[in-house]
Each structure stands twice: as C-alpha cells, then as structure tokens.
Amino acid sequence: MSSPQSIEPVTLDDVLKPNQLFRHHRAVKFGHDFLQYYSFKKGFLNLNNGSFGALPKVITEACNELTAWQEENTDYYYRIGFIPPLIGVREQLAKLVGASDVDEIVMVANTSTGMGLVLRNFLWKSGDIIIRCNTTYGTVYKTIQYIHDTTPGVEISQFELLFPTTRQAVLEGWKEHIDKVKQSAPQGSKIVAVIDSIVANPGASMPWKEMVKISKDAGVWAIVDGAHSVGQEPLNLSTSGADFFVSSAHKWLNAKRGCAFLWFSKKSRDIMLTTIPTSASYVSPGPERPPTNIISQFQYNGTIDYTPYLSVHFALQWREWIGGEAAIQEYCNKLAREGGRRLAETMSTQVMDPDGEFTLAMVNVVLPFSKEFSATYDASVSTALRNKLLSQNMFAVTFYHQQLWWTRVSAQIWNEISDFEVLGKAFVSICSDIVAEHENAHIPPESKAESFYSYLEHPFQGAVAYDPEDGVGAHRPVTATTVVPVGYHTHLASIRP
C-alpha cells in the first residue's frame, strides 16, 4: 500500500529549490561569454530573439523538473498542485509590470491569443468602429478583419504608419485620425483602437502611452499589443491609461514558449465575459456573477501544460542573477543602436531610425538591393532571404516596407557588435545571389504579388513556385501550400513575427 501524499498546496520553491548556478556562481559579463548558458547549435548566430525568444539552459532544466512533477500524480497536479504556483506567478508579473492588483493579470499562451480574446469579448454591433494600423501584427490584423466580416455594420478604420518618421509626426497623425473617426462615427457607437507598444515589423518602439491618452481623451477604447514590451522596456500599467495590454513573456523575459499575460484595468474587466474555450466556471452576466469570475475562468478552461506559465518564476530568478532588468535593457538597447550603425556601414545602406527615437533592443536596416529591384514586392525574395540565412547558420528577420527590403535585428545579452558585421557580410553575398537568381529565373508577372498588402489579402498569390530541381522546369503560379521559390523547397508561411 502506497504511503499517503499530502494534499496541502505547494509553491514552486517547495517543488524546486533555487538552481545551484544561482547559489555558487556569478554570471559572466554580457556578450559571447553568455552563449554557454544557452542551447544554441554550435556557431549559430542568433540575431532574432524578437520572434520566439530563447530559453536559458537553467530554465530548461527547471521546466523538465516541472514536467516530472506534473507526471508524478496528474490528478493532484491538475486539481490542486498548479494553482498556488500559478497565482504566485501572476503576483510576480503584477509587481514587475506595475499592475495595481494580481486580479488584473491572467495568463495566455501568446499575444495573438490574448489580443484575440479581448477583441472577441466586445459585444459588437452595427456602427461600431475598430481602428488598426497598416503595421498591426498579422494575426491581430486578420482578427479585426474577421470581426468586420462576420458582424454586419462593424467598420475598420486604418491608420497608415510609414517609416522613417518622427514620434511627433506619429502623435499628430494619430490625433488627427482619432478626431476624424470620432466625428464621423454614428451616435452611440463604440470605437476601439488597437495600438502597438513596439511594432513587430518594423521593430519600432512607439509613443504608445501618448497614443493611449489621445484615444481615451476622445472616448475611444485602447487595446495595446505589447508583445515585445515586457523585458524590453519598463512598464507601469496601472498608470498607462490603457484598457487592455497583452505581452509575451517568452520573447524578452526568458520564459518557456508559449507564455504571455493579459492585463486589464478593473474598469475594463467587465468586457471580458468568457475565455475561449468557455470555462466550466463561467457565470452569466447579471447580479449573481462575481466581479472576478473571468479570473476563475482563466485559471482552468481545459487541459493544457502549465509549465510555460510557471517558468516565469524561474525566468525572473535568472534575470535577477544576471544583473536585473535595468542592466539587461541598457546593454541590449545600446547594442542595438551601435550594431545597427555597424550593420549599415557593412552593407553600405542606412538604418531606419538614425536618431534612435524608435529603437530599443531591435533595429531596422535597409538591405543592399537596388531601388529598381526593391520597387515591387515579391514574396519569393522573402523566402530566399530566410532560407539562405538559415543555410548559413544565422538568422535575423527580413521584411518589406516603403518599397525597400529591410532586416530587423534583435540585440540580446549573448550578442556583441561583431555579430552585426558578420550578418552584414552575409547579407551582401546573399542579396547579390538573389538578384542573380531572379535575373535568370524569368519569373512570370502573374506569379508576383503587387504589394506587401496584396500578400496579406491573398497569400497564395504572393509566391512563385518552381520544380524541386533547383528551379529548373515549367514556371507556374503557386496552387498549394508547398512551394519551391527560386530553387528552395519550403512551405508557404503566413506573416511571421
């Protein structure tokens, strides 16, 4: 007969003791010496922390132990065990991001999920208006489109955000746009604005607090897509004025992916009627519904692995051990600015934001294509850039904006200035190869997307497919998800972060 197990709730510190690394060692200085703490393939040049983050080995080990704890007694884990630690993680995040109460924070799998949850919880009606930007992240952009498509009379108003620009110009344009939307909106309609704190592509830090204030002063709801914010900039959400804020903890905060949090002010909490899927804890709106019912729903609405959420506890220990938030952000932000200049010099191009107004830990630099080559968007160029970078055991995001090809480069604590020079030399060679391949490919015009935005609307028209034999064979427009652009076998991908 097995011995009885205590059913008293435990904290993560009861399950796992602090790693010996934190007790008996001191972190090395930021730069290449930090590569020893990560599981990167030997020689891999990672300049794309912004998309998916990177998990330090010590947190991987903690996550493995959390998984083992889960498997020891799954009924205990799912009925009792995970709950106190999850509340503890929410408390830690609430303190980190300046929430006024733990019940303003809930956990979600990623920012796209959190933004979708908020947008789908509004009770939309004809005459309502959603404001988005041309730079709104793809999944959020399409969620707004879905709401427009399925709710008759809901309109979309798009604010054009074009770089290079200035923060002052952004704010003046935003106010003018908000005022026009407000003046033309039907009486009694609600207006909801989606605002990026840091745009994904281009990687640009926005004057989002000022944009929120302009919106709120006009009576407009403000939902902030803060996917890149936590771990990259200080936050004080309780004084931000926003109604909702979503950020990914697996990008810049070093938690296990996928892990994000959704913050809402107590005034905005009533909008959130349900999780997706709806939890068994759901209570219908009315006097019987507790104010914190949505918190209960988020605690459990189906079987998932809570390990990524719980890993935040260890990610924060890690970040404290290596120097703390201010030191991390100072190093990465300075490196991004200096690295962007070095990258531009190496490629004989220019940075998007020479004065650093929009630059935190991500910097945008023009790729060395001619103006004629870049004049028309071609999705096969994006695919070729991606595949050629990966084939050289390195990666940085590439994107198309204002009739130019750019790279968005992330600076992290394992990077040094020399990494930007290595990347620049690789891009010079890669871009030259792509131009030569396109000159020899005779790509049919009907296989090209007219613009980046036509690719958003009709993804399959934005790629060119060839035979698997290195581009040899009959040219044909893409007709399936498997495409072979310019001799590289791949799968057609949607817009990536």
N, C-alpha and C positions, 0 to 999 in steps of 0.2 A: 504494500500500500504506500502510495507516494505521500510525502510529508506535505502538510497544508501550506499554501502560499498566502502571504499577507495580501489583503486587497486594499491596503491603505495606498492612496495616490502617492506617486513619487515625482520628484523633479528630475531634470536631466543631470544635475550634479549628483543625484543619488544613483543614476544609471551609469554614468560615465564620469570618471574623475578627470580633472584637467590633464591634458597631454603632458608627458614628461618634457617635451620640447619647450613648453611654456615655463616649466619649473627650473630647468637646469641649463638653459642656453639663452643667449641673447641673439636677436635677429641680426643678420649681416646688413650692410648698407644697401640701399636700393640700387638696382641695376642688374647686370648679368649674374652677379653672385646669387640673386634671388631665384634663378632658374632651378636651382637644386630643390626648391620647395614645391615644384610643380611636376606634373607627369608628361610634359611635352615630349614628343618624339625628338630624338637627338638632332640638333641642328634646325629644328622648326622655328621660323621667325614669325612670332605671333604679334601682329600689329592690328588685331581686330577683337580686342576684349569687348567692344561695344555690342556685338551681336549676341554672344552667348555666354560671356564671362569665362572664367577659368577657375577650377577648383583646386586649392592647395592640397597637397598630399595629406596633411594633418586633418583636414576636414573630410577628405575621402575616407580616411580611417575611422573617424567618428561616425560617419554615415553608415559604414559597414557594421559597426557595433550597434547602431540604432536599428538596422535591419535585423541583426541577430536577436536583439531584444524583442522586436516585433514577432519573430518566428518562435520564440520560446513558448509563448502562450497567446495565440492570436485573439482569443476571446477576451482575455484580460486586457490586452493592448487596446483593442477597439472599443471595449465597453468602459474601461476605466483609465488605462495607462497613459494614452497620449494626451488626455485632456489637460491636466495641470501643466505639463511642459508647454503645450500649445498656448495656453493663457500666458505663461511666462514669456514666451517669445513675443507675443503681442504687446506685453508690457514693456519689453526691451525696445521694440520698434517704436512704440508710442513715445518713449523717452528720447530716442535718437532723433525722431523727426518732428518733435515739438507738438505732439498731439496733447490735448488737454485731458484726455481720459482714454483708458485702454479700450473702452467700448466704441471708440471712433476708428479702430483698426480691426480689419479682418484679413485673412489670408486667401490668396487666389493663386492659380497656377502660373499665370504670366500676365503682363499688362494688357494684352489683347483681350484676354478673358475678363479682366476687371473692367475695362472700358466697355466691352460688350454688355456686361451685366448692368452697368449703370444706364447705358443708353436704352436697353430693352426694358428697364423698370419704369421709365417715364410712361405715363398714360397719354399717348399721342392722339391728336385729333386734327381734323382738317383746319388749316390755317396756321398750325404750328410751324416753326422755322428752326432748322439746325444749321449752324454756321460751322463750316470746316475750312481748312486751308488746302491749297494745291499740294502742300508738303505733308499733310496729315498722313500718318503711317497707314500702309496699305490695308490692313485688316480693319482698322477703325474707319478709314475712308469708305470701305465697302460695307461695313455695318450700317453706316449712315445711309448709304445708297439703298440697302435692303429695307430699312425703315421707310424711306421715301417710296420704294416700290410696292410695299405691302400695306401702307396706311394712306388711303386716298386723301389728298389735300395737304400732306406734310411736304413742305418745300425745303430745298437746300440752297443756302447762300454761300458762295465760295470766295474766300479772301485770298488774293494772289500774293504770295510771299516769294520774292525773287532776290537772289543774291548775286553779287555783293550788294550790300545796303548798309544802313546805319540803324542803331537802336531807336534813335529819334524818328527816323522815317517810318520804321515799323509801327511805332506807337501812334504817330499822326495818321497813318493809313488805317490802322485798326480802329481808332476812334471814329474816323470818317465812315468806315464801313458799318460799324455798330450803329451809328446815328442814322444812316440811310435805311438799314434793316428795320430799326425801331420805328422810324417814321412811316414806312410802307406796310408794316405788319397789321393784320386785321385786329380790331379791338378784341381784347380778351384772349388773344393767342399767347402761347409761351414761346420764348426764344431761348435756345440752348446753344452755347458756344463751346466748341472743343479747341483747347489751347495746348500746344506743346510747351513743356518747360525747356526741353532740349530736343530740337528736331533731330530725327534719325538721319535723314539724308536731305540736305547737307547736315553734318553733325554740328549744329549751331545752338548755343545757349541763348534762349530767348528772354526778353524782359517780361516774363510771364506774370509776375506779381502786378506789374503796372497794367498789363492786358486784362488781368482778372478784375482789377479795380475799375477800369473803364467799363467793362461788361456789367459788373454789379451796380455801378452808379446808374446804368441805363436800365436796370431791372432785368438783366439777362443772366440766366443760369451759367455757371462757369465750371466745366469739367476739364481737369488738367491731366493730360497724358504725360506723366513724369517718368516714363520707362527708364531713362538714363540718369535720373537725378540722384537717387539715394546712393551714397558712396562717392558721388562726383561733385556735389555741391551741398553746402549746409542748408537744412530745411527747418522751418518753424511753421508748420501747417496751421496751427491754431490761430495764427495772426495773418495768414495768407489771404484770407477773404474768399478763397475758393469754396465751391460746394462739394466737389469730389476731387481726389488726387489718387492716381494709381502709379506705382513704381515697382520695377523688377529688382528683387534682392539678389538674383543670380548673375546680374550683369556686373555691377561695380561694387557690390557689397560682399562678394565671395561666397554666397550661399550656394547650395546644390540646385541645379536647374531641374524643373521649373518651380520658381518660388517668387511670389510678388505679394504686395499688400495693397489693399484698397482702404483709403481714408475717406471718411465723410464727416462733415460737421453735424452736430446734433440737430441743427435746424433742417438739414437736408436728409437726415436719416429716414424720415417718413416716406421719401420717394422710393426707398428700397423695400419693396413688398416681398420679393422672393429671390432665392438663389436659383441657379439653373444647374442641375435639375432642382425642382422644388423639394425642400426638405420635409420629412415627416413632422418636423417641429413647426411647420407653417401654421400661422393663425390668421384667419380672415380679418381684413380691416374692420375696425369698429372698437367699441369701448372695452371689449374683452381682450384685445390684442396688447400684450406688454410692449412698452417702448423699445425693449431690447430683443424683440422676437427675431429680428434679422440676424442678430449676433448668434442666437441659438441655432438658426438655420445654417449659418456658415460653419459652425463647429462640426456638424456632420450632415452631409446631404448625399451620402453614397460612399462606398468603399474606395479609398484612394491610399496611396502611400504618403504618410505624413512626414517622412524623413526629410524631404527638401525644406519643409516649413521649419521643422525642429533644428535643421542645420544652421539656421540664423544664429542660434545661441553660440555655436562654436565659431561661426564666421566673425562675430563681434569680439570673441576672445582673441582670435587670430589678429584682427585689425588693431586691437589694443596692444598686443605683443609686438607687432612690427613697427609701432610708432604712433598709432592713433589717427583719427580722421583728418585732422589739420595737416599733419606731416605727409600723409598719403596724397591728399588733394594738392598740396603745394608742389610736391615732386612731379606728379602727373601733369598738372596744368602748365608748369614751367617747361617740362619736356615737350609737351605738345606744341607750344609756341616755337621753341627753338628747333625742334625736329621738323616742323612744317617749313621753316625757312631753309633748313639744310636740304630737305627733300626737293623744294622748288629750285634751289641752286643746282642740285644734281641733275634734274630733268630740264633745266633752263625754261621753267614755267613760272607760275606765281601762286601764292596762297590766296584763298578766297577772302580772308579776313586779316589783312596785314597789321591792323592796329590791335587785334586781339579782343575786340568788343564782344564777339560771339564765341570765343574759344575757351573751353575748359580743358578736358582731357581728350578731346577729339579735334583734329584739324583737317581742313579740306584743301587739297592742292590740285591744280589742273594737270591732266595727263598730257604727255608730249605727242599729241596728234595735231595735224594741221587743221586750220579753221575749216577748210574745204571738206576734210574727212569727217569732222565732227558736226557739220552743218545739219545732218539728218540723223535722227536716232535709229539705231539698228540693234536689235536685241542680240544678234549673233556676236556683236562686239563684246557685250557684257559677258556672254557665256565664254568666249575665248579668253577674256581677261581673267575670269575666275579660274578656268582650267589651267591656264599657263602659270598663274601664281601658285596654285596648289601643286603643280608638277615640279616646281622649284622649291617645295617645302617651305612656303611662306604664304601669308595672306593679309590683305587689307581690303576693305570694301571699295567697290567702284560704282559710280552712278552717273547719270546724265542730267544736266541742269543748265538751262540758259544756253543751249546749243554748244555745250562743252562736255567732255568727259572728265570726271574728277575721281580722285581717291579720297576716302575718309579714313584717316589713320588714327587708331587709338593708342594712347600712351599709357603704359602701366608700369608697375614698380619693378618688373623684370626687364624693362627696355632701357636702352641707352641711346645717345644721339647717333652713334654709328649705325644703328639699325635702320634709321631713316635713309642713310646714304646707301646701304645695301639694297633697300627696297627701291630707291630711285634708279640705281643702275639696272636693276632687274626690269623696271617699267620701261626704261629707254629701249632695251632689247625687245621686250615683249610687244610694245606698241609698234615698233618697226616691223616685227614679224607679222602682226595682224594686218597692217597696211598692205604688205606684200601679198599676203594670202587673199585679201579681198580684191586686190587688183587682178589676181589670177583666177578668181572664183567665178566671175561673171554672174553675180547674184542678181536674179530677176527682180525687177522693181516691185512686182506684185507680192513678193515674199517679205518685203520690208514694212515695218510699222512706220506710219507717217510721223509720229512723235512719241515721246515717252508716255503721254497721256492716252494715246490710242492703244498703247500696250496695256495700260491699266484697264481700259474698257473692253479690249478684245485681245487677251493674252496670246492666243494661238496664232494671231496674225503677226506677231512681233518676233518670230524666229524663223530661221532658214534651215531647212533640212537637206542633208545630202546622204549618199550611200555611206555605210560604215568604212568603206575602203579609202580612208583619208581624203574624203571629199570628192573622190572620183565616181562619176556616174551621173545619171539624169538628175537635174535640179528639179526640185518640187517644193511647193509651199507645205508647211507643216500641217499634218492632218491628225496627228495623235500626240500623246504626251511624250513619246520617245522621239527625240530629235538628234540630229548629228550636224551641228553647225561647224562649218569650216574644218571638217575632219575630226571633231572631238565628240565622242559618244557621250551623251548625258541625258538627263531628264529635264524637260522644260519646267522651270521653277517659277513660282509666283514671286512677287517682290519680297526680298529678304531684308532683315533688319540691318 
